[in-house]
Amino acid sequence: MNCRRVDRVCHYEPYSATNPPSSTSSAGNGAKGRSPPAPGSTSTLFPRAGVVDPELLNRINTIESQLAQLHSQGLLGFLNGENRGASGAFPDLSAASRSYQDLSPDFTEPSPPQHQFPPSLPDTTEPVSDISNAMRFTTAPPPPVLAHLIDTYFLHVHNQPYSYFHEQSFRERVNYGLVPKCLLFAILASALKFSDSDYFRGSRREATEAYAREAWLALLNDHLTVENNPTLPVAQASNILGVVDFTCGRTSSGWLKIGLAVRIAQDLQLMREPQSTLSPIEQEEHRRAFWSIYLLDKLVSVGQSRPPAISEEDIHVQLPTDEDTFRRGLWKKTPTLHQLINWKSETETVNSTFTQTILAATALGRCVRYVLHGREVDEMPPWDPRSDFTLLNTFLLLIDHHLQIETTTIPQIVEQHRKPDGTLDFQSLEHVVFARIVFHTTHCLLNHPFLLRMRLQKGNCKVPPKFLTRSFEVSCSHARAISCMVEDAIASGCHVQSSFYAYASILAGGILSLAIHIDQEKGQVTSPELLSHYQKSIQILERVGRRWDHASKLLFQHLQLMLFDANYHSLAALLDSTTPEVDPKLESALWMMVDYVAMSAHNDSALTPPALSTDTYLGPLDTQMGMENNDAFGGMAPNANADPNVGFLGNSVPL
């Protein structure tokens, strides 16, 4: 059997065990109950019967052991260069990092596998100066560093918002060497964004790219072949790599990897209930893999001509169970998405926080189809009760009901997700915050004055005088809610580290900036509250930009462009349906403020803002806020203007 197909290591018996010497060790054989070979018998390898040179036999044994070692390193590349001690046992990953005890106190370390091979490189966590980084990062780091990255993944990445694994089972699979290289290296690349290990000091970006590249090559070479059918870990790895590429600015590459994950999920029938012969943990991992792919498919579709690949009508698998049930390895019946998004649903409360994220993403996906994907204009104007616009607002009321946004504050939610030892359960808590941010982002898009104006231009109908103004007020209200919610979450100890927060913040900041400049055009004094929320949005971008390249690049690039055009165009005209069509130059600038894919892409041909100093576009805001120039960026995040290590004006933040 092809061992790679089952992700197992081949073990070979030494030559001396399968072909014992015939004469020189007859005494030993007799002691073990073996009969010496009959006189005149002939070995297939040695033409001279009964005579084996001991030195030659030792050389054969040495060669066999070296081949076995190389074979192990080939199948389990992540074990390359690691010292497993004199015993040769698999490294104790959970013991290498004590922090895991806080994450999963019920975890018991499994017995290590018995068949392991000796190391080929010394065990060290210090950077190796005489080996190029390109070679260092083609294999996994030493056991303590590997353990640190696994811990980092489950603390900062898992369930924030994508959920693929039952933590205890996954750690056991890592301990036994059963995780395919493509998946393990994808996890390493994903976790590196949040790692502070000295092993990667000065080369974190290079290591991230190298691990992602190795994961992708392993996925192609080991799994996407005629002989090897894709498996669940391949779908998981492809989806994780899609996030890595997308957030590094390689949006096209990320888009393709996410599409591959979708096709593999469909090939594996993940949109249907898994087989009952699987254990409850395996069934739930199948469901969560699908819902994570579904979630990412919705998030990366927030752009023009980027339709999602998964249709709600094709989904028949039930929604994820709650975290406590999943951790205990139990099965629980949950509703399907179709059952839950129906007003007649018997389910009043949503116990699974992951399900809350899925509901919010479903609303976002429906909204994006309406406002960004170039669909045919609805025959009904948006203010008509039968229009898609009205139906979307009604659907958002249902999502609001399930998320209980108006009845529960962030501090209250945080207290509900504390462990018995007082620490926060981030894997459950972060979903609640993320779902609410996505919910408010959806309202911002649906009621965005520019997007509504573009739709009305195609409709050629008479617009009620107050429709655009009231819609703009709704979008401003939800933009303020985003900044407030993120601020409360940070103050309460939440991570708030998802890459999508960069888009939510720049969308909210753009809407608030429009409101500020419209007030200025009308000669009105902007309220201090509005200015404060705008400041918070910028601070959120600065905070998120430390982790994510695309957030750092976006920090002022698009707001700068919009404010530059504001000097030549009346933004207040967006709220006046009687004015001519939006100027093409301003239209291009405003599209860049709502298109997540265009924002994230590293594209030299993309629309680039003119060079302006911070005095040009921050001076009016600082004056109204009673601050010196650039002081608006102090607050909950460190002052980026005083930190030379932070690329604040569109440059990539050093990792």
C-alpha positions as CSV (number, residue, x, y, z in Angstrom):
1,M,0.0,0.0,0.0
2,N,1.2,3.5,-0.8
3,C,2.0,4.8,2.7
4,R,1.5,8.4,1.7
5,R,-2.1,7.8,0.9
6,V,-2.8,7.0,4.5
7,D,-0.3,9.5,5.9
8,R,1.7,6.9,7.7
9,V,5.4,6.2,8.0
10,C,6.9,3.1,6.4
11,H,9.0,1.0,8.7
12,Y,11.5,-1.4,7.3
13,E,12.9,-4.4,9.1
14,P,16.7,-4.5,9.2
15,Y,18.4,-6.9,6.8
16,S,19.8,-8.9,9.7
17,A,16.3,-9.5,11.1
18,T,14.9,-10.9,7.8
19,N,18.0,-12.7,6.6
20,P,20.0,-13.9,9.6
21,P,23.5,-15.2,8.9
22,S,23.7,-18.9,8.3
23,S,26.9,-20.0,10.0
24,T,28.5,-17.2,11.9
25,S,25.5,-16.8,14.2
26,S,24.2,-20.3,14.4
27,A,24.7,-20.4,18.1
28,G,22.7,-17.2,18.5
29,N,20.0,-18.6,16.3
30,G,19.8,-21.7,18.3
31,A,19.4,-19.7,21.5
32,K,16.4,-18.0,20.0
33,G,14.8,-21.2,18.9
34,R,15.8,-20.9,15.3
35,S,17.3,-23.7,13.2
36,P,20.5,-23.1,11.3
37,P,20.1,-23.3,7.5
38,A,20.5,-26.6,5.9
39,P,24.0,-27.4,4.5
40,G,24.4,-26.3,1.0
41,S,21.5,-23.8,1.1
42,T,22.2,-20.7,-1.0
43,S,21.3,-17.1,-0.1
44,T,19.6,-15.1,-2.8
45,L,21.9,-12.2,-2.0
46,F,25.2,-14.1,-1.3
47,P,26.1,-16.8,-3.9
48,R,28.4,-18.5,-1.4
49,A,26.3,-20.5,0.9
50,G,26.7,-20.3,4.7
51,V,29.4,-17.6,4.6
52,V,28.6,-13.9,5.5
53,D,31.3,-11.4,6.2
54,P,30.4,-9.7,9.6
55,E,31.9,-6.5,8.4
56,L,29.8,-6.5,5.3
57,L,26.7,-7.3,7.4
58,N,27.4,-4.3,9.6
59,R,27.8,-2.0,6.6
60,I,24.5,-3.3,5.3
61,N,22.8,-2.6,8.6
62,T,24.3,0.9,8.7
63,I,23.1,1.7,5.2
64,E,19.6,0.4,6.0
65,S,19.4,2.5,9.1
66,Q,20.5,5.6,7.2
67,L,18.0,4.9,4.4
68,A,15.2,4.5,7.0
69,Q,16.2,7.8,8.5
70,L,16.1,9.6,5.2
71,H,12.8,8.0,4.4
72,S,11.4,9.2,7.7
73,Q,12.6,12.7,6.9
74,G,11.0,12.6,3.5
75,L,7.6,11.6,4.7
76,L,7.7,13.7,7.9
77,G,9.5,16.8,6.7
78,F,8.4,18.7,9.8
79,L,10.6,16.5,11.9
80,N,13.7,17.4,10.0
81,G,16.5,18.8,12.1
82,E,15.1,18.0,15.4
83,N,16.8,16.2,18.3
84,R,14.4,13.9,20.0
85,G,16.8,12.8,22.7
86,A,18.7,9.6,23.2
87,S,15.6,7.5,23.5
88,G,14.5,8.4,19.9
89,A,11.0,9.1,21.1
90,F,8.7,11.6,19.4
91,P,9.1,15.1,21.0
92,D,6.6,15.9,23.8
93,L,5.0,19.0,22.1
94,S,2.6,19.7,24.8
95,A,5.3,19.5,27.5
96,A,7.5,21.8,25.5
97,S,5.2,24.7,26.1
98,R,3.4,24.9,29.5
99,S,1.0,27.4,28.2
100,Y,-1.1,24.6,26.6
101,Q,-2.2,23.5,30.1
102,D,-4.2,26.7,30.3
103,L,-5.8,26.2,26.9
104,S,-6.9,22.6,27.5
105,P,-6.6,21.5,31.1
106,D,-8.3,18.1,30.4
107,F,-5.7,17.1,27.8
108,T,-3.6,14.0,28.7
109,E,-0.4,13.4,26.8
110,P,-0.6,10.2,24.7
111,S,2.1,7.7,24.7
112,P,4.6,8.5,22.0
113,P,5.0,6.2,19.0
114,Q,7.6,3.4,19.4
115,H,9.2,3.6,16.0
116,Q,11.2,6.8,15.5
117,F,14.4,7.6,13.8
118,P,17.4,9.5,15.1
119,P,17.8,13.2,14.3
120,S,20.0,14.5,11.5
121,L,20.5,18.1,12.8
122,P,21.2,19.5,16.3
123,D,18.2,20.6,18.4
124,T,18.5,24.4,18.9
125,T,16.1,27.3,18.9
126,E,18.7,29.8,18.0
127,P,19.0,31.0,14.4
128,V,21.6,29.1,12.5
129,S,23.9,31.6,10.9
130,D,25.7,29.3,8.5
131,I,22.5,27.9,6.9
132,S,20.5,30.2,4.7
133,N,17.0,31.0,5.8
134,A,15.7,29.6,2.5
135,M,16.9,26.2,3.6
136,R,16.0,26.6,7.3
137,F,12.4,27.2,6.6
138,T,11.9,24.3,4.2
139,T,11.6,22.0,7.2
140,A,9.8,22.6,10.4
141,P,11.5,24.3,13.4
142,P,12.9,22.4,16.4
143,P,10.3,20.8,18.8
144,P,10.1,23.7,21.3
145,V,9.5,26.2,18.5
146,L,7.0,23.9,16.8
147,A,5.2,23.5,20.1
148,H,5.2,27.2,20.5
149,L,3.6,27.7,17.1
150,I,1.0,25.1,17.7
151,D,0.1,26.8,21.0
152,T,0.0,30.2,19.2
153,Y,-2.3,28.9,16.5
154,F,-4.9,27.7,19.0
155,L,-4.6,30.8,21.1
156,H,-4.7,33.5,18.3
157,V,-6.0,31.8,15.1
158,H,-8.3,28.9,15.9
159,N,-11.9,30.0,16.0
160,Q,-10.9,33.5,15.2
161,P,-13.0,33.1,13.1
162,Y,-12.1,29.9,11.2
163,S,-12.5,26.6,13.0
164,Y,-11.2,23.3,11.7
165,F,-9.9,21.1,14.5
166,H,-10.8,19.4,17.8
167,E,-7.8,20.7,19.7
168,Q,-7.0,17.7,21.8
169,S,-7.3,15.3,18.9
170,F,-5.2,17.5,16.6
171,R,-2.4,17.7,19.2
172,E,-2.4,13.9,19.4
173,R,-2.2,13.6,15.6
174,V,0.7,16.0,15.6
175,N,2.4,14.0,18.4
176,Y,2.0,10.8,16.4
177,G,3.2,12.4,13.2
178,L,-0.2,11.9,11.5
179,V,-0.7,15.5,10.2
180,P,0.2,15.9,6.5
181,K,3.0,18.2,5.7
182,C,0.7,20.5,3.7
183,L,-1.6,21.1,6.6
184,L,1.1,21.4,9.3
185,F,3.1,23.9,7.3
186,A,0.0,25.9,6.5
187,I,-0.7,26.1,10.2
188,L,2.9,27.2,10.9
189,A,2.5,30.0,8.3
190,S,-0.8,31.1,9.8
191,A,0.5,31.1,13.4
192,L,3.7,33.1,12.6
193,K,1.7,36.3,12.4
194,F,1.2,36.1,16.1
195,S,4.5,34.6,17.2
196,D,7.2,36.4,19.2
197,S,9.7,33.5,19.1
198,D,13.4,34.6,18.8
199,Y,13.9,31.7,16.4
200,F,12.3,33.9,13.7
201,R,13.8,37.2,14.8
202,G,14.4,39.3,11.7
203,S,13.0,36.8,9.3
204,R,9.4,36.3,10.3
205,R,8.1,37.4,6.9
206,E,10.5,35.2,5.0
207,A,9.6,32.2,7.3
208,T,5.9,32.8,6.7
209,E,6.3,32.8,2.9
210,A,8.6,29.8,3.0
211,Y,6.2,27.7,5.1
212,A,3.3,28.7,2.9
213,R,5.2,27.8,-0.2
214,E,6.3,24.4,1.3
215,A,2.7,23.7,2.3
216,W,1.4,24.5,-1.2
217,L,4.1,22.4,-2.9
218,A,3.4,19.5,-0.6
219,L,-0.3,19.8,-1.3
220,L,0.3,19.7,-5.1
221,N,2.9,17.0,-5.1
222,D,1.5,14.7,-2.4
223,H,-2.2,14.9,-2.8
224,L,-3.4,16.5,-6.1
225,T,-2.3,13.6,-8.3
226,V,-4.0,10.8,-10.1
227,E,-3.0,8.3,-7.4
228,N,-4.1,10.4,-4.4
229,N,-7.6,11.6,-3.9
230,P,-7.9,14.9,-1.9
231,T,-8.8,14.4,1.7
232,L,-10.2,16.6,4.5
233,P,-6.7,17.9,5.6
234,V,-6.1,19.0,2.0
235,A,-9.3,21.1,2.0
236,Q,-8.3,22.6,5.4
237,A,-4.8,23.4,4.2
238,S,-6.0,25.0,1.0
239,N,-8.4,27.2,2.8
240,I,-5.7,28.2,5.4
241,L,-3.3,29.0,2.6
242,G,-6.0,31.1,0.9
243,V,-6.1,33.3,4.0
244,V,-2.3,33.6,4.1
245,D,-2.1,34.7,0.5
246,F,-5.1,37.1,0.6
247,T,-3.9,39.0,3.6
248,C,-0.4,39.2,2.2
249,G,-1.8,41.1,-0.9
250,R,-1.7,38.1,-3.2
251,T,-5.5,38.3,-3.7
252,S,-5.6,36.3,-7.0
253,S,-3.5,33.5,-5.6
254,G,-5.7,33.4,-2.5
255,W,-8.8,33.5,-4.6
256,L,-7.7,30.4,-6.5
257,K,-6.7,28.5,-3.3
258,I,-10.1,29.3,-1.7
259,G,-11.8,28.1,-4.9
260,L,-9.8,24.9,-4.7
261,A,-10.9,24.4,-1.1
262,V,-14.5,24.8,-2.2
263,R,-14.2,22.2,-5.0
264,I,-12.5,19.7,-2.7
265,A,-15.3,20.3,-0.1
266,Q,-17.9,19.6,-2.7
267,D,-16.0,16.5,-3.9
268,L,-15.9,15.2,-0.3
269,Q,-19.6,16.0,0.1
270,L,-18.9,18.2,3.1
271,M,-22.1,20.2,2.4
272,R,-24.1,17.1,3.5
273,E,-24.1,15.4,6.8
274,P,-21.0,13.2,7.4
275,Q,-21.3,9.4,7.7
276,S,-22.7,8.2,11.0
277,T,-19.8,5.7,11.1
278,L,-17.4,8.5,11.9
279,S,-16.9,9.5,15.6
280,P,-18.7,12.6,16.8
281,I,-15.4,14.5,16.8
282,E,-14.7,13.5,13.2
283,Q,-18.2,14.4,12.1
284,E,-17.9,17.9,13.7
285,E,-14.5,18.5,12.1
286,H,-16.1,17.7,8.7
287,R,-18.9,20.2,9.4
288,R,-16.6,22.9,10.7
289,A,-14.2,22.5,7.8
290,F,-17.2,23.2,5.4
291,W,-18.5,26.1,7.4
292,S,-15.0,27.7,7.6
293,I,-14.7,27.4,3.8
294,Y,-18.2,28.9,3.5
295,L,-17.3,31.7,5.8
296,L,-14.1,32.6,3.9
297,D,-15.9,32.3,0.6
298,K,-18.3,35.1,1.8
299,L,-15.6,37.4,3.2
300,V,-13.4,37.4,0.1
301,S,-16.4,38.0,-2.1
302,V,-16.7,41.6,-0.8
303,G,-15.5,43.0,-4.1
304,Q,-16.7,43.8,-7.6
305,S,-17.1,40.8,-9.8
306,R,-16.1,38.4,-7.0
307,P,-19.2,36.2,-6.6
308,P,-19.2,33.5,-3.9
309,A,-18.8,29.9,-5.0
310,I,-21.1,28.3,-2.5
311,S,-24.9,28.7,-2.8
312,E,-27.1,28.6,0.3
313,E,-29.5,26.3,-1.5
314,D,-26.9,23.6,-1.8
315,I,-26.1,23.3,1.9
316,H,-27.7,20.4,3.8
317,V,-25.2,19.9,6.7
318,Q,-26.3,21.1,10.1
319,L,-24.7,24.1,11.8
320,P,-21.7,23.7,14.2
321,T,-22.4,22.6,17.8
322,D,-21.3,24.7,20.8
323,E,-17.7,24.7,21.9
324,D,-18.3,22.8,25.1
325,T,-20.1,19.9,23.4
326,F,-17.4,19.8,20.7
327,R,-14.5,19.7,23.3
328,R,-16.1,16.9,25.2
329,G,-16.4,14.9,21.9
330,L,-20.2,14.6,22.1
331,W,-22.8,14.7,19.3
332,K,-25.7,17.2,19.4
333,K,-28.4,17.8,16.9
334,T,-28.3,21.4,15.6
335,P,-30.5,23.1,12.9
336,T,-29.5,23.7,9.4
337,L,-28.8,27.1,8.0
338,H,-32.1,27.0,6.1
339,Q,-34.0,26.2,9.2
340,L,-32.4,28.9,11.3
341,I,-32.8,31.8,8.8
342,N,-36.6,31.3,8.7
343,W,-38.8,33.5,10.8
344,K,-40.8,30.3,11.6
345,S,-37.8,28.5,13.0
346,E,-38.5,26.9,16.4
347,T,-34.9,27.7,17.5
348,E,-35.1,30.9,19.6
349,T,-31.5,31.0,20.8
350,V,-28.2,30.2,19.1
351,N,-25.9,28.4,21.5
352,S,-23.0,28.0,19.2
353,T,-20.9,31.2,18.8
354,F,-19.5,29.9,15.5
355,T,-23.1,29.7,14.2
356,Q,-23.5,33.4,15.1
357,T,-20.5,34.2,12.8
358,I,-22.1,32.0,10.0
359,L,-25.4,33.9,10.3
360,A,-23.7,37.3,10.1
361,A,-21.6,36.1,7.1
362,T,-24.7,34.9,5.3
363,A,-26.3,38.3,5.7
364,L,-23.0,39.9,4.4
365,G,-23.0,37.6,1.4
366,R,-26.6,38.5,0.4
367,C,-25.8,42.2,0.8
368,V,-22.7,42.0,-1.3
369,R,-24.6,40.3,-4.1
370,Y,-26.9,43.3,-4.1
371,V,-24.5,46.2,-3.8
372,L,-21.2,45.0,-5.4
373,H,-21.6,42.1,-7.8
374,G,-23.2,44.0,-10.7
375,R,-26.5,42.2,-10.5
376,E,-29.3,43.4,-12.7
377,V,-31.0,46.4,-11.1
378,D,-34.0,45.4,-9.0
379,E,-37.2,46.4,-10.8
380,M,-38.5,47.7,-7.5
381,P,-36.8,50.9,-6.1
382,P,-35.1,50.4,-2.7
383,W,-37.8,52.2,-0.7
384,D,-40.5,49.8,-2.1
385,P,-41.6,47.2,0.5
386,R,-41.2,44.5,-2.2
387,S,-37.6,45.4,-3.1
388,D,-34.4,43.5,-2.4
389,F,-33.2,46.4,-0.3
390,T,-36.2,46.0,2.0
391,L,-35.9,42.2,2.1
392,L,-32.3,42.6,3.1
393,N,-33.2,45.0,5.9
394,T,-35.8,42.5,7.1
395,F,-33.3,39.7,7.0
396,L,-30.9,41.8,9.1
397,L,-33.6,42.1,11.7
398,L,-33.7,38.3,12.0
399,I,-29.9,38.2,12.3
400,D,-30.1,40.9,15.0
401,H,-32.6,38.8,16.8
402,H,-30.3,35.8,16.9
403,L,-27.2,37.8,17.8
404,Q,-29.1,39.7,20.6
405,I,-27.0,42.8,19.7
406,E,-29.3,45.3,21.4
407,T,-29.7,43.3,24.6
408,T,-26.2,42.2,25.5
409,T,-23.1,44.4,25.7
410,I,-19.5,43.4,25.0
411,P,-18.5,43.5,28.7
412,Q,-21.4,41.2,29.6
413,I,-20.5,38.8,26.8
414,V,-16.9,38.7,28.1
415,E,-18.0,37.7,31.5
416,Q,-20.2,35.0,30.1
417,H,-17.1,33.5,28.4
418,R,-14.7,33.2,31.3
419,K,-13.3,29.8,32.3
420,P,-13.5,28.5,35.8
421,D,-9.9,29.8,36.4
422,G,-11.0,33.3,35.4
423,T,-9.2,33.4,32.0
424,L,-11.1,34.2,28.9
425,D,-12.2,31.5,26.5
426,F,-11.0,33.2,23.3
427,Q,-12.0,30.4,21.1
428,S,-15.6,31.0,22.0
429,L,-15.6,34.7,22.8
430,E,-14.0,36.0,19.6
431,H,-16.8,34.6,17.5
432,V,-19.3,36.8,19.3
433,V,-17.3,40.0,18.6
434,F,-16.6,39.0,15.0
435,A,-20.2,38.3,14.2
436,R,-21.3,41.7,15.5
437,I,-18.6,43.5,13.5
438,V,-19.7,41.7,10.4
439,F,-23.3,42.6,11.1
440,H,-22.6,46.3,11.4
441,T,-20.3,46.1,8.3
442,T,-23.3,44.7,6.4
443,H,-25.5,47.6,7.4
444,C,-22.7,50.1,6.4
445,L,-22.5,48.5,2.9
446,L,-26.3,48.3,2.4
447,N,-26.8,51.9,3.3
448,H,-23.6,53.4,1.9
449,P,-24.5,56.7,0.1
450,F,-22.2,56.0,-2.8
451,L,-23.4,52.5,-3.4
452,L,-27.0,53.6,-3.2
453,R,-26.4,56.5,-5.5
454,M,-24.7,54.2,-8.1
455,R,-27.8,51.9,-8.0
456,L,-30.2,54.8,-8.4
457,Q,-28.3,56.1,-11.4
458,K,-29.1,52.9,-13.2
459,G,-32.8,52.9,-12.2
460,N,-33.8,56.3,-13.6
461,C,-36.6,56.8,-11.1
462,K,-37.7,59.6,-8.9
463,V,-36.1,59.4,-5.5
464,P,-37.9,60.5,-2.3
465,P,-36.1,63.6,-1.0
466,K,-35.1,62.1,2.4
467,F,-34.3,58.6,1.3
468,L,-30.5,59.0,0.7
469,T,-30.1,61.2,3.8
470,R,-31.8,58.7,6.1
471,S,-29.9,55.8,4.6
472,F,-26.6,57.8,5.2
473,E,-27.6,58.3,8.8
474,V,-28.1,54.6,9.2
475,S,-24.7,53.8,7.8
476,C,-23.1,56.4,10.1
477,S,-24.8,54.9,13.1
478,H,-23.4,51.4,12.3
479,A,-20.0,52.9,11.5
480,R,-19.9,54.4,15.0
481,A,-21.1,51.0,16.4
482,I,-18.0,49.3,14.8
483,S,-15.6,51.7,16.5
484,C,-17.4,51.5,19.8
485,M,-17.6,47.7,19.7
486,V,-13.9,47.2,18.9
487,E,-12.9,49.7,21.6
488,D,-15.0,47.9,24.2
489,A,-13.7,44.5,23.1
490,I,-10.1,45.7,23.4
491,A,-10.7,47.2,26.8
492,S,-12.3,43.9,27.9
493,G,-9.3,41.9,27.0
494,C,-10.4,40.4,23.6
495,H,-7.9,39.8,20.9
496,V,-9.6,41.6,18.1
497,Q,-7.0,40.4,15.6
498,S,-9.0,39.1,12.6
499,S,-7.7,40.5,9.3
500,F,-11.3,41.4,8.3
501,Y,-11.3,44.1,11.0
502,A,-9.1,46.1,8.7
503,Y,-11.8,46.3,6.1
504,A,-14.6,46.9,8.6
505,S,-12.5,49.8,10.1
506,I,-11.7,51.4,6.8
507,L,-15.3,51.2,5.6
508,A,-16.5,52.8,8.9
509,G,-13.7,55.4,8.8
510,G,-14.6,56.3,5.2
511,I,-18.3,56.8,6.0
512,L,-17.4,58.9,9.0
513,S,-15.0,60.9,6.9
514,L,-17.7,61.5,4.3
515,A,-19.9,62.8,7.1
516,I,-17.2,65.1,8.4
517,H,-16.5,66.7,5.0
518,I,-20.2,67.0,4.2
519,D,-20.6,69.0,7.4
520,Q,-17.7,71.2,6.4
521,E,-19.2,71.8,2.9
522,K,-22.5,72.9,4.6
523,G,-20.7,75.1,7.0
524,Q,-21.8,73.0,10.0
525,V,-19.7,72.2,13.0
526,T,-19.1,68.5,13.2
527,S,-20.1,66.9,16.5
528,P,-17.2,65.9,18.8
529,E,-18.7,62.4,19.0
530,L,-18.4,61.9,15.3
531,L,-14.8,63.1,15.3
532,S,-14.0,60.8,18.2
533,H,-15.4,57.8,16.3
534,Y,-13.4,58.7,13.3
535,Q,-10.3,58.8,15.4
536,K,-11.1,55.4,16.9
537,S,-11.4,53.9,13.4
538,I,-8.0,55.2,12.5
539,Q,-6.6,53.8,15.7
540,I,-8.1,50.4,14.9
541,L,-6.5,50.4,11.5
542,E,-3.1,51.2,13.1
543,R,-3.5,48.4,15.6
544,V,-4.6,45.8,13.0
545,G,-1.8,46.9,10.6
546,R,0.8,45.6,13.0
547,R,-0.3,42.1,12.2
548,W,-1.6,42.2,8.6
549,D,0.2,43.6,5.6
550,H,-2.9,44.7,3.8
551,A,-4.2,46.6,6.9
552,S,-1.0,48.6,7.1
553,K,-1.1,49.4,3.4
554,L,-4.7,50.6,3.6
555,L,-4.3,52.8,6.6
556,F,-4.3,56.0,4.7
557,Q,-3.9,55.1,1.1
558,H,-7.7,55.2,0.3
559,L,-8.8,57.8,2.8
560,Q,-6.0,60.0,1.4
561,L,-7.4,59.5,-2.1
562,M,-10.9,60.3,-1.1
563,L,-9.9,63.5,0.8
564,F,-7.8,64.6,-2.2
565,D,-10.8,64.4,-4.5
566,A,-12.9,66.1,-1.9
567,N,-11.0,69.3,-2.7
568,Y,-12.5,69.2,-6.2
569,H,-15.8,67.5,-5.9
570,S,-18.8,68.1,-3.7
571,L,-19.4,65.1,-1.5
572,A,-22.7,66.5,-0.4
573,A,-23.9,65.9,-3.9
574,L,-24.0,62.1,-3.1
575,L,-27.0,62.8,-0.9
576,D,-28.8,64.9,-3.6
577,S,-30.5,62.7,-6.2
578,T,-31.2,65.7,-8.4
579,T,-27.5,66.3,-9.1
580,P,-25.8,64.9,-12.2
581,E,-24.1,61.5,-12.2
582,V,-21.0,61.1,-10.0
583,D,-17.8,62.3,-11.5
584,P,-15.8,59.3,-12.9
585,K,-12.7,60.3,-11.0
586,L,-14.6,60.5,-7.7
587,E,-16.4,57.3,-8.5
588,S,-13.1,55.5,-8.9
589,A,-11.9,56.8,-5.6
590,L,-15.0,55.8,-3.8
591,W,-15.1,52.3,-5.3
592,M,-11.7,51.8,-3.7
593,M,-13.2,52.6,-0.3
594,V,-15.8,49.8,-0.4
595,D,-14.0,47.0,-2.4
596,Y,-12.2,44.7,0.0
597,V,-10.4,42.8,-2.8
598,A,-9.1,45.9,-4.5
599,M,-8.0,47.3,-1.2
600,S,-6.0,44.2,-0.3
601,A,-4.3,43.6,-3.6
602,H,-0.7,44.4,-4.3
603,N,-1.3,45.9,-7.8
604,D,1.0,48.6,-9.2
605,S,-1.6,49.5,-11.8
606,A,-4.3,50.1,-9.1
607,L,-5.4,53.7,-8.5
608,T,-2.8,55.4,-6.4
609,P,-3.5,58.5,-4.4
610,P,-1.4,61.6,-4.9
611,A,1.4,62.3,-2.4
612,L,0.0,64.5,0.4
613,S,1.4,65.3,3.7
614,T,-0.5,64.6,6.9
615,D,-0.8,68.3,7.4
616,T,-2.9,68.5,4.2
617,Y,-5.7,66.1,5.2
618,L,-5.4,65.9,9.0
619,G,-5.1,69.5,9.8
620,P,-8.9,70.3,9.6
621,L,-9.7,67.3,11.8
622,D,-7.1,68.1,14.4
623,T,-8.3,71.7,14.5
624,Q,-11.9,70.7,15.2
625,M,-10.8,68.2,17.8
626,G,-8.6,70.8,19.6
627,M,-5.4,68.8,19.0
628,E,-2.0,69.5,17.5
629,N,-1.5,67.9,14.1
630,N,-1.2,64.1,14.2
631,D,-2.2,63.9,17.9
632,A,-5.4,62.3,16.8
633,F,-3.6,59.0,16.6
634,G,-2.8,58.7,20.3
635,G,-5.2,56.6,22.4
636,M,-5.8,53.0,22.8
637,A,-3.0,52.1,20.4
638,P,0.5,53.4,20.8
639,N,1.3,56.6,18.9
640,A,2.3,55.4,15.5
641,N,3.8,58.7,14.5
642,A,6.4,58.4,17.2
643,D,7.3,54.8,16.4
644,P,9.8,54.5,13.6
645,N,9.0,50.7,13.4
646,V,5.4,51.2,12.3
647,G,4.8,51.9,8.6
648,F,1.8,54.2,9.2
649,L,1.3,55.8,5.8
650,G,0.8,52.8,3.6
651,N,4.1,51.0,4.1
652,S,4.2,47.4,5.2
653,V,4.7,46.9,8.9
654,P,7.8,44.9,9.7
655,L,6.9,41.4,10.9
